Amino acid sequence: MKKQRSQSVAVSTPTSAVLDACVLFSAALRDTLLRAAVKRLYRLHLTEEILDEVRRNLLKSGRIPDSGLADRLVEQIRRAFPGSMVEGYSALVSKMTNHPKDRHVLAAAVATGGKPYRYAQSERLSCPSSSSIWGYCSVAR
């Protein structure tokens, strides 16, 4: 009987990503991105500010008609990803040079300890929409 050789597979640390509220707004995209994080295809990072914005916008748009349901959604995200919350980024916000409404997202990405290499948010940056996901902030480690 032939002896089988075991093969070692190199496992790299997944890319980290801070997801802005706009990509968590659509139920289909939110579900896809959160499922990918569960599968550890990337390391998810969020902030309370981002989750508050998601809640606020879902209620304002009517996509979620009741504040209790919006609260439940946000709480489920928090519980599913307990280690994903970024803290200590507030002092960095004023140092960011992207669109003022998006500086908190980029600051959170920097606070995770990585080097941001892509950030695109609709027309606020001159980045072709086909080359990136809106509101996705990726951090190289």
C-alpha positions in Angstrom: 0.0 0.0 0.0 1.3 3.4 -1.0 1.9 5.9 1.8 0.1 9.2 1.1 2.0 12.3 1.6 0.2 15.1 3.4 0.2 18.4 1.7 0.4 21.6 3.7 -1.7 24.5 2.5 -0.7 28.0 3.2 -3.5 30.0 4.8 -3.2 33.7 4.5 -4.8 36.2 6.8 -7.9 37.5 5.1 -8.1 41.1 4.0 -9.8 43.4 6.5 -12.7 45.5 5.4 -14.6 48.3 7.0 -18.1 48.3 5.4 -19.8 51.7 5.1 -23.6 52.0 5.7 -24.4 52.3 2.0 -23.3 48.7 1.4 -25.3 47.5 4.4 -28.4 49.3 3.1 -29.4 46.8 0.5 -30.6 43.5 2.1 -29.1 41.4 -0.7 -25.7 43.0 -0.6 -25.7 43.1 3.2 -26.6 39.4 3.3 -23.9 38.5 0.8 -21.1 40.6 2.5 -22.0 39.3 6.0 -22.2 35.7 4.9 -18.7 36.2 3.3 -17.4 37.5 6.6 -18.9 34.5 8.4 -17.0 32.2 6.0 -13.9 34.3 6.9 -13.3 35.4 3.4 -12.4 38.8 4.9 -12.2 40.2 8.4 -15.2 42.5 9.0 -14.8 45.8 10.8 -17.7 48.1 11.8 -18.3 51.1 14.0 -21.3 52.1 16.1 -21.5 55.2 13.9 -21.8 53.0 10.8 -24.5 50.8 12.4 -26.4 53.9 13.6 -26.3 55.2 10.0 -27.6 51.9 8.6 -30.5 51.9 11.1 -31.4 55.6 10.5 -31.3 55.2 6.7 -33.3 51.9 6.6 -36.1 53.6 8.7 -36.0 56.9 6.7 -36.3 55.1 3.4 -39.1 52.8 4.7 -37.2 49.7 3.8 -37.7 48.7 7.5 -41.0 50.2 8.6 -40.5 49.8 12.4 -37.7 51.1 14.7 -37.9 47.8 16.7 -37.1 45.8 13.6 -34.2 48.1 12.7 -32.9 47.8 16.3 -33.1 44.0 16.0 -31.2 44.0 12.7 -28.4 46.1 14.1 -28.3 44.0 17.3 -28.1 40.8 15.3 -25.1 42.2 13.3 -23.4 43.1 16.6 -24.0 39.7 18.1 -22.9 37.8 15.0 -19.6 39.8 14.8 -18.6 40.6 18.4 -15.0 41.3 17.5 -15.7 43.5 14.6 -16.3 46.8 16.3 -13.6 49.4 15.8 -12.9 51.8 18.7 -10.4 54.6 19.2 -10.7 56.1 15.7 -12.3 59.4 16.5 -9.0 61.3 16.8 -8.1 60.2 13.3 -11.3 61.6 11.6 -10.0 65.1 11.3 -6.8 63.9 9.6 -8.7 62.2 6.8 -8.8 64.1 3.5 -11.7 62.2 1.7 -15.2 63.5 1.7 -16.2 64.9 5.1 -19.2 62.6 5.4 -17.0 59.5 4.8 -14.0 60.4 7.0 -15.2 58.3 9.9 -15.1 55.2 7.7 -11.6 55.8 6.5 -10.5 56.7 10.0 -11.9 53.4 11.3 -10.0 51.5 8.6 -6.7 53.3 9.6 -7.5 52.5 13.3 -7.5 48.8 12.5 -3.8 49.0 12.0 -3.7 48.4 8.3 -2.9 50.7 5.3 -6.0 51.7 3.4 -5.6 51.0 -0.3 -9.0 51.5 -1.8 -12.0 53.5 -0.9 -14.8 54.5 -3.2 -18.1 56.2 -2.4 -20.3 57.1 -5.3 -19.4 60.3 -7.1 -17.4 61.6 -4.1 -14.2 60.1 -5.5 -13.0 59.9 -9.0 -13.0 56.1 -9.1 -14.9 54.2 -11.8 -17.9 52.4 -10.3 -17.1 49.3 -12.2 -13.8 48.9 -10.4 -15.0 49.0 -6.8 -17.9 48.5 -4.4 -19.3 51.7 -3.1 -18.5 52.3 0.5 -16.1 49.4 0.7 -12.9 50.3 2.5 -10.3 47.6 2.3 -7.2 47.5 4.5 -4.0 45.7 3.6 -2.1 44.0 6.4 
